[in-house]
Amino acid sequence: DGDELPAIKRKIADCHLNDQVILYGFQNKSKVNKILQHASIYAMTSLSESFGIVLIEAQSYGLPCIAFDSARGALEIISDQINGFLIPSRNHTLYVEKLALLADDMELRTRMGANGRKNSEQYKEEAIAVQLNHFFDSVL
């Protein structure tokens, strides 16, 4: 979705990728969950992001994540080379290299995905409730 959609569709067609690239646009939570269940990698291309809830969702499905380190929220969620890749300085060439590495290496995807799933546990409601209780106890 968005202003760049026509240009993106043209680029996909120009590169003969219509059969490989699916643009879903906005979807409800149920559809997003089904998509994540069948995915192998989560690639976030945002150059800025306050907090990437979508990264936590992707990690909860065991997906390794890749994002630019300028997306500040990604810095809170992705541990570089542990559960995904953080790409410095908006380096598009390195982004493509790391994305290709993940696509080609199932063992790496599996390992990073398992680490991501473990990382996502700290953001579950129960874990947050415990953290909030500790915080309030320390303040009071």
C-alpha positions as CSV (number, residue, x, y, z in Angstrom):
1,D,0.0,0.0,0.0
2,G,1.1,3.6,-0.3
3,D,2.3,6.1,-2.8
4,E,5.1,3.9,-4.1
5,L,2.9,1.0,-4.9
6,P,2.6,1.7,-8.7
7,A,6.4,2.1,-8.9
8,I,7.0,-1.1,-7.0
9,K,4.6,-3.1,-9.2
10,R,6.4,-1.7,-12.3
11,K,9.8,-2.8,-10.9
12,I,8.5,-6.2,-10.1
13,A,7.2,-6.6,-13.6
14,D,10.3,-5.2,-15.2
15,C,12.4,-7.8,-13.3
16,H,10.0,-10.6,-14.3
17,L,9.2,-11.4,-10.7
18,N,5.4,-11.4,-10.8
19,D,5.4,-15.1,-10.0
20,Q,7.8,-14.7,-7.1
21,V,6.7,-11.5,-5.4
22,I,3.3,-11.1,-3.7
23,L,2.2,-7.8,-2.4
24,Y,-0.5,-8.4,0.1
25,G,-1.2,-4.8,1.2
26,F,-3.0,-4.3,4.4
27,Q,-4.3,-7.5,6.0
28,N,-6.2,-8.4,9.2
29,K,-4.3,-10.2,12.0
30,S,-5.7,-13.6,11.0
31,K,-4.3,-13.3,7.5
32,V,-1.0,-11.9,8.7
33,N,-0.6,-14.9,11.0
34,K,-1.3,-17.3,8.1
35,I,1.3,-15.6,6.0
36,L,3.9,-15.7,8.8
37,Q,3.3,-19.4,9.3
38,H,4.4,-20.1,5.7
39,A,7.3,-17.6,5.6
40,S,11.0,-18.4,6.0
41,I,12.5,-14.9,6.6
42,Y,11.1,-11.5,7.7
43,A,12.7,-8.6,5.8
44,M,11.8,-5.2,7.2
45,T,12.8,-2.5,4.8
46,S,11.7,0.5,6.9
47,L,14.4,3.1,7.3
48,S,12.9,4.2,10.6
49,E,10.6,2.5,13.1
50,S,9.9,3.5,16.6
51,F,9.3,-0.1,17.9
52,G,9.0,-3.0,15.5
53,I,6.1,-5.1,17.0
54,V,6.0,-6.9,13.6
55,L,9.6,-8.1,14.3
56,I,8.4,-9.7,17.5
57,E,5.5,-11.3,15.7
58,A,7.8,-12.7,13.1
59,Q,10.2,-14.0,15.7
60,S,7.4,-15.7,17.5
61,Y,6.9,-17.7,14.3
62,G,10.6,-18.7,14.3
63,L,11.5,-16.3,11.5
64,P,15.0,-14.7,11.3
65,C,14.6,-11.0,10.8
66,I,16.7,-8.5,8.8
67,A,16.4,-4.7,9.1
68,F,18.3,-1.5,8.8
69,D,19.8,-0.3,12.1
70,S,18.4,3.1,11.3
71,A,15.0,1.6,12.2
72,R,15.6,2.2,15.9
73,G,13.0,-0.2,17.1
74,A,14.9,-3.0,15.3
75,L,17.9,-2.4,17.6
76,E,15.7,-3.3,20.6
77,I,14.6,-6.6,19.1
78,I,17.2,-8.0,16.7
79,S,20.6,-9.2,18.1
80,D,22.8,-9.0,15.0
81,Q,23.9,-12.4,13.8
82,I,22.0,-14.1,16.6
83,N,18.3,-13.9,15.6
84,G,18.8,-11.9,12.4
85,F,20.8,-9.2,10.8
86,L,21.0,-5.5,11.5
87,I,22.3,-3.7,8.4
88,P,24.4,-0.6,9.2
89,S,24.2,2.8,7.4
90,R,21.3,1.9,5.2
91,N,23.7,-0.2,3.2
92,H,21.4,-1.7,0.5
93,T,24.2,-3.9,-1.0
94,L,24.8,-5.5,2.4
95,Y,21.1,-5.9,3.0
96,V,20.8,-7.9,-0.3
97,E,23.9,-10.0,0.6
98,K,22.5,-10.9,4.0
99,L,19.1,-11.6,2.6
100,A,20.6,-13.9,0.0
101,L,22.7,-15.6,2.7
102,L,19.5,-16.3,4.7
103,A,17.7,-17.6,1.6
104,D,20.5,-20.0,0.8
105,D,21.3,-21.3,4.2
106,M,18.5,-23.3,5.9
107,E,20.6,-24.2,8.9
108,L,21.3,-20.5,9.5
109,R,17.6,-19.6,9.1
110,T,16.7,-22.4,11.5
111,R,19.2,-21.4,14.2
112,M,18.4,-17.7,13.9
113,G,14.7,-18.4,13.9
114,A,14.9,-20.5,17.1
115,N,16.9,-17.7,18.7
116,G,14.2,-15.3,17.6
117,R,11.4,-17.4,19.0
118,K,13.2,-17.5,22.3
119,N,13.7,-13.7,22.2
120,S,10.0,-13.1,21.5
121,E,9.1,-14.9,24.8
122,Q,10.2,-11.8,26.8
123,Y,7.5,-9.8,25.1
124,K,4.6,-12.1,26.0
125,E,1.9,-10.7,28.2
126,E,2.9,-12.7,31.2
127,A,6.6,-11.7,31.0
128,I,5.6,-8.0,30.6
129,A,3.3,-8.3,33.7
130,V,6.2,-9.6,35.8
131,Q,8.4,-6.8,34.6
132,L,5.7,-4.2,35.4
133,N,5.2,-5.7,38.9
134,H,8.9,-5.6,39.6
135,F,9.0,-2.0,38.4
136,F,6.0,-0.9,40.6
137,D,7.5,-2.7,43.6
138,S,10.8,-0.9,43.2
139,V,9.0,2.5,42.8
140,L,6.6,2.0,45.7
